[in-house]
Amino acid sequence: MALDKAEVSKVIDEIRPSLQYDGGDVELVNIHDDGTVDVRLKGACAHCMGSIMTLKGGIERLLKERIPGVKEVNAVQ
């Protein structure tokens, strides 16, 4: 079953203010049929030492909790 782009975007929009507060941002790039979501970390998040924690421990965890079918979240350039 394909993931709903609007639903994924809504969750990402909930995360965005905390990233923007620290000078970063996140952008939804692609949703694959296998449940993989590609995002682009921007601003301070793009090169931050903690970006993997933000990606996996924050964005991926929240998307998996809220949207059945999300398997993985990857950062792309």
PDB file of N, H, CA, C and O in Angstrom:
ATOM      1  N   MET A   1       0.840  -1.183   0.000  1.00  0.00           N
ATOM      2  CA  MET A   1       0.000   0.000   0.000  1.00  0.00           C
ATOM      3  C   MET A   1       0.885   1.247   0.000  1.00  0.00           C
ATOM      4  O   MET A   1       1.809   1.345   0.807  1.00  0.00           O
ATOM      5  N   ALA A   2       0.622   2.172  -0.868  1.00  0.00           N
ATOM      6  H   ALA A   2      -0.128   2.092  -1.524  1.00  0.00           H
ATOM      7  CA  ALA A   2       1.415   3.386  -0.982  1.00  0.00           C
ATOM      8  C   ALA A   2       1.148   4.319   0.195  1.00  0.00           C
ATOM      9  O   ALA A   2       0.022   4.433   0.679  1.00  0.00           O
ATOM     10  N   LEU A   3       2.195   4.973   0.631  1.00  0.00           N
ATOM     11  H   LEU A   3       3.109   4.880   0.238  1.00  0.00           H
ATOM     12  CA  LEU A   3       2.064   5.951   1.707  1.00  0.00           C
ATOM     13  C   LEU A   3       1.433   7.225   1.167  1.00  0.00           C
ATOM     14  O   LEU A   3       1.671   7.611   0.023  1.00  0.00           O
ATOM     15  N   ASP A   4       0.634   7.867   1.990  1.00  0.00           N
ATOM     16  H   ASP A   4       0.440   7.553   2.920  1.00  0.00           H
ATOM     17  CA  ASP A   4      -0.033   9.111   1.621  1.00  0.00           C
ATOM     18  C   ASP A   4       0.928  10.284   1.821  1.00  0.00           C
ATOM     19  O   ASP A   4       1.366  10.552   2.940  1.00  0.00           O
ATOM     20  N   LYS A   5       1.250  10.976   0.731  1.00  0.00           N
ATOM     21  H   LYS A   5       0.894  10.758  -0.177  1.00  0.00           H
ATOM     22  CA  LYS A   5       2.195  12.091   0.783  1.00  0.00           C
ATOM     23  C   LYS A   5       1.726  13.184   1.739  1.00  0.00           C
ATOM     24  O   LYS A   5       2.534  13.754   2.473  1.00  0.00           O
ATOM     25  N   ALA A   6       0.440  13.474   1.736  1.00  0.00           N
ATOM     26  H   ALA A   6      -0.216  13.011   1.141  1.00  0.00           H
ATOM     27  CA  ALA A   6      -0.095  14.515   2.621  1.00  0.00           C
ATOM     28  C   ALA A   6       0.091  14.139   4.086  1.00  0.00           C
ATOM     29  O   ALA A   6       0.400  14.993   4.918  1.00  0.00           O
ATOM     30  N   GLU A   7      -0.096  12.874   4.396  1.00  0.00           N
ATOM     31  H   GLU A   7      -0.347  12.180   3.720  1.00  0.00           H
ATOM     32  CA  GLU A   7       0.056  12.401   5.777  1.00  0.00           C
ATOM     33  C   GLU A   7       1.520  12.493   6.214  1.00  0.00           C
ATOM     34  O   GLU A   7       1.811  12.933   7.326  1.00  0.00           O
ATOM     35  N   VAL A   8       2.439  12.079   5.340  1.00  0.00           N
ATOM     36  H   VAL A   8       2.203  11.722   4.436  1.00  0.00           H
ATOM     37  CA  VAL A   8       3.868  12.161   5.638  1.00  0.00           C
ATOM     38  C   VAL A   8       4.274  13.628   5.799  1.00  0.00           C
ATOM     39  O   VAL A   8       4.996  13.972   6.735  1.00  0.00           O
ATOM     40  N   SER A   9       3.821  14.476   4.905  1.00  0.00           N
ATOM     41  H   SER A   9       3.235  14.196   4.145  1.00  0.00           H
ATOM     42  CA  SER A   9       4.131  15.906   4.978  1.00  0.00           C
ATOM     43  C   SER A   9       3.625  16.532   6.267  1.00  0.00           C
ATOM     44  O   SER A   9       4.295  17.384   6.850  1.00  0.00           O
ATOM     45  N   LYS A  10       2.451  16.115   6.714  1.00  0.00           N
ATOM     46  H   LYS A  10       1.907  15.422   6.241  1.00  0.00           H
ATOM     47  CA  LYS A  10       1.876  16.657   7.950  1.00  0.00           C
ATOM     48  C   LYS A  10       2.767  16.357   9.149  1.00  0.00           C
ATOM     49  O   LYS A  10       3.000  17.231   9.984  1.00  0.00           O
ATOM     50  N   VAL A  11       3.263  15.133   9.238  1.00  0.00           N
ATOM     51  H   VAL A  11       3.074  14.423   8.560  1.00  0.00           H
ATOM     52  CA  VAL A  11       4.144  14.762  10.349  1.00  0.00           C
ATOM     53  C   VAL A  11       5.460  15.534  10.252  1.00  0.00           C
ATOM     54  O   VAL A  11       5.968  16.027  11.259  1.00  0.00           O
ATOM     55  N   ILE A  12       6.005  15.639   9.055  1.00  0.00           N
ATOM     56  H   ILE A  12       5.593  15.240   8.237  1.00  0.00           H
ATOM     57  CA  ILE A  12       7.247  16.395   8.870  1.00  0.00           C
ATOM     58  C   ILE A  12       7.034  17.859   9.260  1.00  0.00           C
ATOM     59  O   ILE A  12       7.917  18.473   9.858  1.00  0.00           O
ATOM     60  N   ASP A  13       5.887  18.415   8.930  1.00  0.00           N
ATOM     61  H   ASP A  13       5.169  17.916   8.444  1.00  0.00           H
ATOM     62  CA  ASP A  13       5.587  19.801   9.298  1.00  0.00           C
ATOM     63  C   ASP A  13       5.526  19.996  10.809  1.00  0.00           C
ATOM     64  O   ASP A  13       5.801  21.091  11.300  1.00  0.00           O
ATOM     65  N   GLU A  14       5.172  18.955  11.549  1.00  0.00           N
ATOM     66  H   GLU A  14       4.948  18.066  11.150  1.00  0.00           H
ATOM     67  CA  GLU A  14       5.158  19.028  13.013  1.00  0.00           C
ATOM     68  C   GLU A  14       6.576  19.059  13.572  1.00  0.00           C
ATOM     69  O   GLU A  14       6.816  19.663  14.617  1.00  0.00           O
ATOM     70  N   ILE A  15       7.510  18.418  12.889  1.00  0.00           N
ATOM     71  H   ILE A  15       7.314  17.927  12.040  1.00  0.00           H
ATOM     72  CA  ILE A  15       8.902  18.343  13.327  1.00  0.00           C
ATOM     73  C   ILE A  15       9.655  19.625  12.966  1.00  0.00           C
ATOM     74  O   ILE A  15      10.541  20.068  13.698  1.00  0.00           O
ATOM     75  N   ARG A  16       9.293  20.202  11.843  1.00  0.00           N
ATOM     76  H   ARG A  16       8.574  19.843  11.249  1.00  0.00           H
ATOM     77  CA  ARG A  16      10.014  21.333  11.252  1.00  0.00           C
ATOM     78  C   ARG A  16      10.297  22.493  12.226  1.00  0.00           C
ATOM     79  O   ARG A  16      11.426  22.983  12.229  1.00  0.00           O
ATOM     80  N   PRO A  17       9.349  22.961  13.049  1.00  0.00           N
ATOM     81  CA  PRO A  17       9.645  24.114  13.920  1.00  0.00           C
ATOM     82  C   PRO A  17      10.823  23.883  14.874  1.00  0.00           C
ATOM     83  O   PRO A  17      11.598  24.807  15.121  1.00  0.00           O
ATOM     84  N   SER A  18      10.970  22.688  15.405  1.00  0.00           N
ATOM     85  H   SER A  18      10.340  21.937  15.205  1.00  0.00           H
ATOM     86  CA  SER A  18      12.088  22.448  16.319  1.00  0.00           C
ATOM     87  C   SER A  18      13.417  22.457  15.570  1.00  0.00           C
ATOM     88  O   SER A  18      14.436  22.867  16.126  1.00  0.00           O
ATOM     89  N   LEU A  19      13.417  22.013  14.322  1.00  0.00           N
ATOM     90  H   LEU A  19      12.589  21.680  13.870  1.00  0.00           H
ATOM     91  CA  LEU A  19      14.638  22.075  13.517  1.00  0.00           C
ATOM     92  C   LEU A  19      14.956  23.516  13.131  1.00  0.00           C
ATOM     93  O   LEU A  19      16.114  23.934  13.159  1.00  0.00           O
ATOM     94  N   GLN A  20      13.928  24.266  12.773  1.00  0.00           N
ATOM     95  H   GLN A  20      12.988  23.926  12.751  1.00  0.00           H
ATOM     96  CA  GLN A  20      14.126  25.663  12.389  1.00  0.00           C
ATOM     97  C   GLN A  20      14.625  26.497  13.566  1.00  0.00           C
ATOM     98  O   GLN A  20      15.385  27.447  13.383  1.00  0.00           O
ATOM     99  N   TYR A  21      14.200  26.141  14.754  1.00  0.00           N
ATOM    100  H   TYR A  21      13.583  25.369  14.902  1.00  0.00           H
ATOM    101  CA  TYR A  21      14.647  26.848  15.953  1.00  0.00           C
ATOM    102  C   TYR A  21      16.169  26.782  16.091  1.00  0.00           C
ATOM    103  O   TYR A  21      16.798  27.718  16.584  1.00  0.00           O
ATOM    104  N   ASP A  22      16.751  25.666  15.650  1.00  0.00           N
ATOM    105  H   ASP A  22      16.241  24.906  15.250  1.00  0.00           H
ATOM    106  CA  ASP A  22      18.202  25.471  15.725  1.00  0.00           C
ATOM    107  C   ASP A  22      18.914  25.827  14.422  1.00  0.00           C
ATOM    108  O   ASP A  22      20.093  25.515  14.255  1.00  0.00           O
ATOM    109  N   GLY A  23      18.203  26.480  13.497  1.00  0.00           N
ATOM    110  H   GLY A  23      17.246  26.733  13.633  1.00  0.00           H
ATOM    111  CA  GLY A  23      18.823  26.922  12.252  1.00  0.00           C
ATOM    112  C   GLY A  23      18.800  25.911  11.125  1.00  0.00           C
ATOM    113  O   GLY A  23      19.487  26.088  10.119  1.00  0.00           O
ATOM    114  N   GLY A  24      18.019  24.851  11.280  1.00  0.00           N
ATOM    115  H   GLY A  24      17.461  24.707  12.097  1.00  0.00           H
ATOM    116  CA  GLY A  24      17.940  23.822  10.247  1.00  0.00           C
ATOM    117  C   GLY A  24      16.550  23.707   9.666  1.00  0.00           C
ATOM    118  O   GLY A  24      15.674  24.531   9.930  1.00  0.00           O
ATOM    119  N   ASP A  25      16.367  22.681   8.879  1.00  0.00           N
ATOM    120  H   ASP A  25      17.079  22.011   8.664  1.00  0.00           H
ATOM    121  CA  ASP A  25      15.056  22.412   8.288  1.00  0.00           C
ATOM    122  C   ASP A  25      15.097  21.019   7.666  1.00  0.00           C
ATOM    123  O   ASP A  25      16.157  20.403   7.557  1.00  0.00           O
ATOM    124  N   VAL A  26      13.938  20.541   7.265  1.00  0.00           N
ATOM    125  H   VAL A  26      13.077  21.042   7.354  1.00  0.00           H
ATOM    126  CA  VAL A  26      13.827  19.249   6.593  1.00  0.00           C
ATOM    127  C   VAL A  26      12.826  19.394   5.455  1.00  0.00           C
ATOM    128  O   VAL A  26      11.825  20.100   5.574  1.00  0.00           O
ATOM    129  N   GLU A  27      13.114  18.717   4.355  1.00  0.00           N
ATOM    130  H   GLU A  27      13.927  18.144   4.258  1.00  0.00           H
ATOM    131  CA  GLU A  27      12.262  18.773   3.173  1.00  0.00           C
ATOM    132  C   GLU A  27      11.946  17.346   2.723  1.00  0.00           C
ATOM    133  O   GLU A  27      12.847  16.515   2.618  1.00  0.00           O
ATOM    134  N   LEU A  28      10.682  17.064   2.461  1.00  0.00           N
ATOM    135  H   LEU A  28       9.949  17.740   2.547  1.00  0.00           H
ATOM    136  CA  LEU A  28      10.283  15.771   1.912  1.00  0.00           C
ATOM    137  C   LEU A  28      10.694  15.733   0.449  1.00  0.00           C
ATOM    138  O   LEU A  28      10.334  16.623  -0.323  1.00  0.00           O
ATOM    139  N   VAL A  29      11.446  14.705   0.062  1.00  0.00           N
ATOM    140  H   VAL A  29      11.738  13.982   0.688  1.00  0.00           H
ATOM    141  CA  VAL A  29      11.944  14.590  -1.303  1.00  0.00           C
ATOM    142  C   VAL A  29      11.177  13.530  -2.084  1.00  0.00           C
ATOM    143  O   VAL A  29      10.740  13.783  -3.206  1.00  0.00           O
ATOM    144  N   ASN A  30      11.010  12.339  -1.495  1.00  0.00           N
ATOM    145  H   ASN A  30      11.366  12.134  -0.583  1.00  0.00           H
ATOM    146  CA  ASN A  30      10.392  11.245  -2.229  1.00  0.00           C
ATOM    147  C   ASN A  30       9.827  10.217  -1.262  1.00  0.00           C
ATOM    148  O   ASN A  30      10.314  10.060  -0.142  1.00  0.00           O
ATOM    149  N   ILE A  31       8.795   9.524  -1.713  1.00  0.00           N
ATOM    150  H   ILE A  31       8.399   9.651  -2.623  1.00  0.00           H
ATOM    151  CA  ILE A  31       8.231   8.393  -0.977  1.00  0.00           C
ATOM    152  C   ILE A  31       8.242   7.212  -1.934  1.00  0.00           C
ATOM    153  O   ILE A  31       7.666   7.274  -3.021  1.00  0.00           O
ATOM    154  N   HIS A  32       8.898   6.140  -1.523  1.00  0.00           N
ATOM    155  H   HIS A  32       9.365   6.089  -0.641  1.00  0.00           H
ATOM    156  CA  HIS A  32       9.019   4.948  -2.367  1.00  0.00           C
ATOM    157  C   HIS A  32       7.935   3.931  -2.010  1.00  0.00           C
ATOM    158  O   HIS A  32       7.416   3.923  -0.894  1.00  0.00           O
ATOM    159  N   ASP A  33       7.608   3.089  -2.961  1.00  0.00           N
ATOM    160  H   ASP A  33       8.030   3.095  -3.867  1.00  0.00           H
ATOM    161  CA  ASP A  33       6.566   2.076  -2.761  1.00  0.00           C
ATOM    162  C   ASP A  33       6.898   1.083  -1.658  1.00  0.00           C
ATOM    163  O   ASP A  33       5.991   0.466  -1.101  1.00  0.00           O
ATOM    164  N   ASP A  34       8.178   0.912  -1.326  1.00  0.00           N
ATOM    165  H   ASP A  34       8.916   1.413  -1.778  1.00  0.00           H
ATOM    166  CA  ASP A  34       8.579  -0.041  -0.289  1.00  0.00           C
ATOM    167  C   ASP A  34       8.484   0.529   1.124  1.00  0.00           C
ATOM    168  O   ASP A  34       8.857  -0.146   2.084  1.00  0.00           O
ATOM    169  N   GLY A  35       7.985   1.774   1.269  1.00  0.00           N
ATOM    170  H   GLY A  35       7.682   2.322   0.489  1.00  0.00           H
ATOM    171  CA  GLY A  35       7.836   2.387   2.583  1.00  0.00           C
ATOM    172  C   GLY A  35       9.020   3.225   3.012  1.00  0.00           C
ATOM    173  O   GLY A  35       9.080   3.679   4.155  1.00  0.00           O
ATOM    174  N   THR A  36       9.967   3.437   2.107  1.00  0.00           N
ATOM    175  H   THR A  36       9.918   3.068   1.178  1.00  0.00           H
ATOM    176  CA  THR A  36      11.120   4.282   2.384  1.00  0.00           C
ATOM    177  C   THR A  36      10.780   5.731   2.053  1.00  0.00           C
ATOM    178  O   THR A  36      10.192   6.026   1.013  1.00  0.00           O
ATOM    179  N   VAL A  37      11.160   6.620   2.950  1.00  0.00           N
ATOM    180  H   VAL A  37      11.638   6.380   3.795  1.00  0.00           H
ATOM    181  CA  VAL A  37      10.921   8.050   2.767  1.00  0.00           C
ATOM    182  C   VAL A  37      12.280   8.745   2.659  1.00  0.00           C
ATOM    183  O   VAL A  37      13.149   8.548   3.509  1.00  0.00           O
ATOM    184  N   ASP A  38      12.459   9.545   1.628  1.00  0.00           N
ATOM    185  H   ASP A  38      11.753   9.705   0.938  1.00  0.00           H
ATOM    186  CA  ASP A  38      13.677  10.331   1.450  1.00  0.00           C
ATOM    187  C   ASP A  38      13.408  11.770   1.855  1.00  0.00           C
ATOM    188  O   ASP A  38      12.426  12.377   1.429  1.00  0.00           O
ATOM    189  N   VAL A  39      14.298  12.309   2.688  1.00  0.00           N
ATOM    190  H   VAL A  39      15.096  11.816   3.034  1.00  0.00           H
ATOM    191  CA  VAL A  39      14.203  13.700   3.107  1.00  0.00           C
ATOM    192  C   VAL A  39      15.548  14.370   2.863  1.00  0.00           C
ATOM    193  O   VAL A  39      16.581  13.710   2.748  1.00  0.00           O
ATOM    194  N   ARG A  40      15.510  15.682   2.788  1.00  0.00           N
ATOM    195  H   ARG A  40      14.670  16.218   2.882  1.00  0.00           H
ATOM    196  CA  ARG A  40      16.728  16.474   2.670  1.00  0.00           C
ATOM    197  C   ARG A  40      16.839  17.341   3.915  1.00  0.00           C
ATOM    198  O   ARG A  40      15.957  18.152   4.199  1.00  0.00           O
ATOM    199  N   LEU A  41      17.931  17.162   4.659  1.00  0.00           N
ATOM    200  H   LEU A  41      18.647  16.503   4.428  1.00  0.00           H
ATOM    201  CA  LEU A  41      18.205  18.019   5.802  1.00  0.00           C
ATOM    202  C   LEU A  41      18.858  19.282   5.281  1.00  0.00           C
ATOM    203  O   LEU A  41      19.766  19.223   4.451  1.00  0.00           O
ATOM    204  N   LYS A  42      18.397  20.424   5.768  1.00  0.00           N
ATOM    205  H   LYS A  42      17.660  20.471   6.441  1.00  0.00           H
ATOM    206  CA  LYS A  42      18.854  21.707   5.237  1.00  0.00           C
ATOM    207  C   LYS A  42      19.383  22.594   6.357  1.00  0.00           C
ATOM    208  O   LYS A  42      19.166  22.326   7.539  1.00  0.00           O
ATOM    209  N   GLY A  43      20.075  23.646   5.964  1.00  0.00           N
ATOM    210  H   GLY A  43      20.251  23.864   5.004  1.00  0.00           H
ATOM    211  CA  GLY A  43      20.594  24.606   6.934  1.00  0.00           C
ATOM    212  C   GLY A  43      21.574  23.951   7.885  1.00  0.00           C
ATOM    213  O   GLY A  43      22.416  23.155   7.470  1.00  0.00           O
ATOM    214  N   ALA A  44      21.468  24.282   9.147  1.00  0.00           N
ATOM    215  H   ALA A  44      20.784  24.929   9.484  1.00  0.00           H
ATOM    216  CA  ALA A  44      22.380  23.750  10.159  1.00  0.00           C
ATOM    217  C   ALA A  44      22.292  22.227  10.265  1.00  0.00           C
ATOM    218  O   ALA A  44      23.268  21.582  10.647  1.00  0.00           O
ATOM    219  N   CYS A  45      21.145  21.650   9.936  1.00  0.00           N
ATOM    220  H   CYS A  45      20.352  22.174   9.626  1.00  0.00           H
ATOM    221  CA  CYS A  45      20.968  20.203  10.030  1.00  0.00           C
ATOM    222  C   CYS A  45      21.755  19.442   8.963  1.00  0.00           C
ATOM    223  O   CYS A  45      22.088  18.273   9.156  1.00  0.00           O
ATOM    224  N   ALA A  46      22.049  20.090   7.854  1.00  0.00           N
ATOM    225  H   ALA A  46      21.778  21.040   7.698  1.00  0.00           H
ATOM    226  CA  ALA A  46      22.705  19.418   6.742  1.00  0.00           C
ATOM    227  C   ALA A  46      24.104  18.924   7.111  1.00  0.00           C
ATOM    228  O   ALA A  46      24.540  17.885   6.614  1.00  0.00           O
ATOM    229  N   HIS A  47      24.803  19.644   7.965  1.00  0.00           N
ATOM    230  H   HIS A  47      24.449  20.488   8.369  1.00  0.00           H
ATOM    231  CA  HIS A  47      26.191  19.288   8.276  1.00  0.00           C
ATOM    232  C   HIS A  47      26.431  19.103   9.768  1.00  0.00           C
ATOM    233  O   HIS A  47      27.578  19.063  10.214  1.00  0.00           O
ATOM    234  N   CYS A  48      25.374  18.993  10.527  1.00  0.00           N
ATOM    235  H   CYS A  48      24.442  19.026  10.165  1.00  0.00           H
ATOM    236  CA  CYS A  48      25.480  18.858  11.978  1.00  0.00           C
ATOM    237  C   CYS A  48      25.974  17.454  12.350  1.00  0.00           C
ATOM    238  O   CYS A  48      25.609  16.462  11.719  1.00  0.00           O
ATOM    239  N   MET A  49      26.799  17.399  13.374  1.00  0.00           N
ATOM    240  H   MET A  49      27.095  18.205  13.887  1.00  0.00           H
ATOM    241  CA  MET A  49      27.296  16.101  13.855  1.00  0.00           C
ATOM    242  C   MET A  49      26.151  15.218  14.361  1.00  0.00           C
ATOM    243  O   MET A  49      26.260  13.992  14.341  1.00  0.00           O
ATOM    244  N   GLY A  50      25.069  15.827  14.807  1.00  0.00           N
ATOM    245  H   GLY A  50      24.980  16.823  14.824  1.00  0.00           H
ATOM    246  CA  GLY A  50      23.936  15.076  15.333  1.00  0.00           C
ATOM    247  C   GLY A  50      22.855  14.783  14.311  1.00  0.00           C
ATOM    248  O   GLY A  50      21.754  14.375  14.680  1.00  0.00           O
ATOM    249  N   SER A  51      23.147  14.984  13.031  1.00  0.00           N
ATOM    250  H   SER A  51      24.042  15.316  12.732  1.00  0.00           H
ATOM    251  CA  SER A  51      22.107  14.824  12.011  1.00  0.00           C
ATOM    252  C   SER A  51      21.565  13.400  11.924  1.00  0.00           C
ATOM    253  O   SER A  51      20.385  13.210  11.631  1.00  0.00           O
ATOM    254  N   ILE A  52      22.403  12.401  12.173  1.00  0.00           N
ATOM    255  H   ILE A  52      23.362  12.556  12.412  1.00  0.00           H
ATOM    256  CA  ILE A  52      21.926  11.015  12.149  1.00  0.00           C
ATOM    257  C   ILE A  52      20.947  10.786  13.295  1.00  0.00           C
ATOM    258  O   ILE A  52      19.944  10.092  13.127  1.00  0.00           O
ATOM    259  N   MET A  53      21.233  11.364  14.458  1.00  0.00           N
ATOM    260  H   MET A  53      22.048  11.928  14.595  1.00  0.00           H
ATOM    261  CA  MET A  53      20.304  11.247  15.591  1.00  0.00           C
ATOM    262  C   MET A  53      18.986  11.941  15.263  1.00  0.00           C
ATOM    263  O   MET A  53      17.913  11.424  15.577  1.00  0.00           O
ATOM    264  N   THR A  54      19.066  13.104  14.635  1.00  0.00           N
ATOM    265  H   THR A  54      19.938  13.524  14.380  1.00  0.00           H
ATOM    266  CA  THR A  54      17.856  13.824  14.238  1.00  0.00           C
ATOM    267  C   THR A  54      17.069  12.999  13.242  1.00  0.00           C
ATOM    268  O   THR A  54      15.848  12.883  13.354  1.00  0.00           O
ATOM    269  N   LEU A  55      17.758  12.425  12.268  1.00  0.00           N
ATOM    270  H   LEU A  55      18.749  12.519  12.177  1.00  0.00           H
ATOM    271  CA  LEU A  55      17.108  11.658  11.219  1.00  0.00           C
ATOM    272  C   LEU A  55      16.474  10.384  11.762  1.00  0.00           C
ATOM    273  O   LEU A  55      15.277  10.160  11.578  1.00  0.00           O
ATOM    274  N   LYS A  56      17.259   9.556  12.422  1.00  0.00           N
ATOM    275  H   LYS A  56      18.231   9.737  12.571  1.00  0.00           H
ATOM    276  CA  LYS A  56      16.783   8.242  12.863  1.00  0.00           C
ATOM    277  C   LYS A  56      16.011   8.305  14.178  1.00  0.00           C
ATOM    278  O   LYS A  56      14.961   7.676  14.311  1.00  0.00           O
ATOM    279  N   GLY A  57      16.522   9.057  15.145  1.00  0.00           N
ATOM    280  H   GLY A  57      17.375   9.568  15.037  1.00  0.00           H
ATOM    281  CA  GLY A  57      15.897   9.112  16.460  1.00  0.00           C
ATOM    282  C   GLY A  57      14.724  10.070  16.545  1.00  0.00           C
ATOM    283  O   GLY A  57      13.912   9.985  17.466  1.00  0.00           O
ATOM    284  N   GLY A  58      14.632  10.971  15.598  1.00  0.00           N
ATOM    285  H   GLY A  58      15.291  11.041  14.849  1.00  0.00           H
ATOM    286  CA  GLY A  58      13.549  11.947  15.612  1.00  0.00           C
ATOM    287  C   GLY A  58      12.577  11.747  14.465  1.00  0.00           C
ATOM    288  O   GLY A  58      11.447  11.303  14.667  1.00  0.00           O
ATOM    289  N   ILE A  59      13.019  12.073  13.265  1.00  0.00           N
ATOM    290  H   ILE A  59      13.937  12.433  13.101  1.00  0.00           H
ATOM    291  CA  ILE A  59      12.133  12.051  12.099  1.00  0.00           C
ATOM    292  C   ILE A  59      11.635  10.639  11.800  1.00  0.00           C
ATOM    293  O   ILE A  59      10.429  10.422  11.681  1.00  0.00           O
ATOM    294  N   GLU A  60      12.553   9.677  11.679  1.00  0.00           N
ATOM    295  H   GLU A  60      13.532   9.853  11.776  1.00  0.00           H
ATOM    296  CA  GLU A  60      12.151   8.303  11.356  1.00  0.00           C
ATOM    297  C   GLU A  60      11.269   7.704  12.452  1.00  0.00           C
ATOM    298  O   GLU A  60      10.240   7.093  12.163  1.00  0.00           O
ATOM    299  N   ARG A  61      11.670   7.880  13.694  1.00  0.00           N
ATOM    300  H   ARG A  61      12.505   8.377  13.929  1.00  0.00           H
ATOM    301  CA  ARG A  61      10.895   7.322  14.811  1.00  0.00           C
ATOM    302  C   ARG A  61       9.467   7.854  14.808  1.00  0.00           C
ATOM    303  O   ARG A  61       8.517   7.085  14.958  1.00  0.00           O
ATOM    304  N   LEU A  62       9.313   9.157  14.638  1.00  0.00           N
ATOM    305  H   LEU A  62      10.085   9.781  14.516  1.00  0.00           H
ATOM    306  CA  LEU A  62       7.982   9.759  14.656  1.00  0.00           C
ATOM    307  C   LEU A  62       7.139   9.309  13.462  1.00  0.00           C
ATOM    308  O   LEU A  62       5.956   9.006  13.615  1.00  0.00           O
ATOM    309  N   LEU A  63       7.746   9.267  12.280  1.00  0.00           N
ATOM    310  H   LEU A  63       8.707   9.514  12.157  1.00  0.00           H
ATOM    311  CA  LEU A  63       6.997   8.807  11.105  1.00  0.00           C
ATOM    312  C   LEU A  63       6.542   7.360  11.266  1.00  0.00           C
ATOM    313  O   LEU A  63       5.412   7.021  10.916  1.00  0.00           O
ATOM    314  N   LYS A  64       7.417   6.507  11.794  1.00  0.00           N
ATOM    315  H   LYS A  64       8.335   6.782  12.078  1.00  0.00           H
ATOM    316  CA  LYS A  64       7.043   5.096  12.003  1.00  0.00           C
ATOM    317  C   LYS A  64       5.915   4.967  13.031  1.00  0.00           C
ATOM    318  O   LYS A  64       5.015   4.143  12.869  1.00  0.00           O
ATOM    319  N   GLU A  65       5.969   5.781  14.082  1.00  0.00           N
ATOM    320  H   GLU A  65       6.700   6.450  14.213  1.00  0.00           H
ATOM    321  CA  GLU A  65       4.932   5.738  15.117  1.00  0.00           C
ATOM    322  C   GLU A  65       3.577   6.186  14.576  1.00  0.00           C
ATOM    323  O   GLU A  65       2.547   5.605  14.919  1.00  0.00           O
ATOM    324  N   ARG A  66       3.574   7.200  13.748  1.00  0.00           N
ATOM    325  H   ARG A  66       4.411   7.672  13.469  1.00  0.00           H
ATOM    326  CA  ARG A  66       2.326   7.816  13.297  1.00  0.00           C
ATOM    327  C   ARG A  66       1.743   7.222  12.024  1.00  0.00           C
ATOM    328  O   ARG A  66       0.530   7.269  11.816  1.00  0.00           O
ATOM    329  N   ILE A  67       2.600   6.660  11.166  1.00  0.00           N
ATOM    330  H   ILE A  67       3.585   6.622  11.335  1.00  0.00           H
ATOM    331  CA  ILE A  67       2.126   6.210   9.857  1.00  0.00           C
ATOM    332  C   ILE A  67       2.523   4.758   9.623  1.00  0.00           C
ATOM    333  O   ILE A  67       3.694   4.462   9.384  1.00  0.00           O
ATOM    334  N   PRO A  68       1.550   3.853   9.691  1.00  0.00           N
ATOM    335  CA  PRO A  68       1.852   2.457   9.385  1.00  0.00           C
ATOM    336  C   PRO A  68       2.375   2.353   7.946  1.00  0.00           C
ATOM    337  O   PRO A  68       1.845   2.992   7.037  1.00  0.00           O
ATOM    338  N   GLY A  69       3.385   1.570   7.760  1.00  0.00           N
ATOM    339  H   GLY A  69       3.816   1.051   8.498  1.00  0.00           H
ATOM    340  CA  GLY A  69       3.932   1.384   6.423  1.00  0.00           C
ATOM    341  C   GLY A  69       5.241   2.090   6.194  1.00  0.00           C
ATOM    342  O   GLY A  69       5.950   1.762   5.242  1.00  0.00           O
ATOM    343  N   VAL A  70       5.598   3.062   7.042  1.00  0.00           N
ATOM    344  H   VAL A  70       5.022   3.328   7.815  1.00  0.00           H
ATOM    345  CA  VAL A  70       6.896   3.696   6.925  1.00  0.00           C
ATOM    346  C   VAL A  70       7.927   2.703   7.463  1.00  0.00           C
ATOM    347  O   VAL A  70       7.859   2.285   8.619  1.00  0.00           O
ATOM    348  N   LYS A  71       8.877   2.335   6.611  1.00  0.00           N
ATOM    349  H   LYS A  71       8.932   2.675   5.672  1.00  0.00           H
ATOM    350  CA  LYS A  71       9.904   1.359   6.989  1.00  0.00           C
ATOM    351  C   LYS A  71      11.231   1.995   7.355  1.00  0.00           C
ATOM    352  O   LYS A  71      11.934   1.529   8.252  1.00  0.00           O
ATOM    353  N   GLU A  72      11.567   3.079   6.642  1.00  0.00           N
ATOM    354  H   GLU A  72      10.996   3.458   5.914  1.00  0.00           H
ATOM    355  CA  GLU A  72      12.873   3.703   6.836  1.00  0.00           C
ATOM    356  C   GLU A  72      12.813   5.131   6.302  1.00  0.00           C
ATOM    357  O   GLU A  72      12.047   5.446   5.392  1.00  0.00           O
ATOM    358  N   VAL A  73      13.654   5.992   6.904  1.00  0.00           N
ATOM    359  H   VAL A  73      14.277   5.736   7.643  1.00  0.00           H
ATOM    360  CA  VAL A  73      13.811   7.358   6.423  1.00  0.00           C
ATOM    361  C   VAL A  73      15.289   7.568   6.130  1.00  0.00           C
ATOM    362  O   VAL A  73      16.148   7.299   6.970  1.00  0.00           O
ATOM    363  N   ASN A  74      15.573   8.055   4.920  1.00  0.00           N
ATOM    364  H   ASN A  74      14.875   8.274   4.238  1.00  0.00           H
ATOM    365  CA  ASN A  74      16.947   8.303   4.501  1.00  0.00           C
ATOM    366  C   ASN A  74      17.138   9.762   4.150  1.00  0.00           C
ATOM    367  O   ASN A  74      16.234  10.419   3.633  1.00  0.00           O
ATOM    368  N   ALA A  75      18.341  10.263   4.442  1.00  0.00           N
ATOM    369  H   ALA A  75      19.075   9.729   4.861  1.00  0.00           H
ATOM    370  CA  ALA A  75      18.699  11.613   4.029  1.00  0.00           C
ATOM    371  C   ALA A  75      19.352  11.548   2.651  1.00  0.00           C
ATOM    372  O   ALA A  75      20.222  10.712   2.409  1.00  0.00           O
ATOM    373  N   VAL A  76      18.935  12.417   1.767  1.00  0.00           N
ATOM    374  H   VAL A  76      18.228  13.096   1.964  1.00  0.00           H
ATOM    375  CA  VAL A  76      19.503  12.517   0.424  1.00  0.00           C
ATOM    376  C   VAL A  76      20.000  13.935   0.206  1.00  0.00           C
ATOM    377  O   VAL A  76      19.609  14.858   0.920  1.00  0.00           O
ATOM    378  N   GLN A  77      20.850  14.097  -0.766  1.00  0.00           N
ATOM    379  H   GLN A  77      21.168  13.347  -1.346  1.00  0.00           H
ATOM    380  CA  GLN A  77      21.394  15.422  -1.088  1.00  0.00           C
ATOM    381  C   GLN A  77      20.464  16.197  -1.969  1.00  0.00           C
ATOM    382  O   GLN A  77      20.765  17.333  -2.336  1.00  0.00           O
TER     383      GLN A  77
END
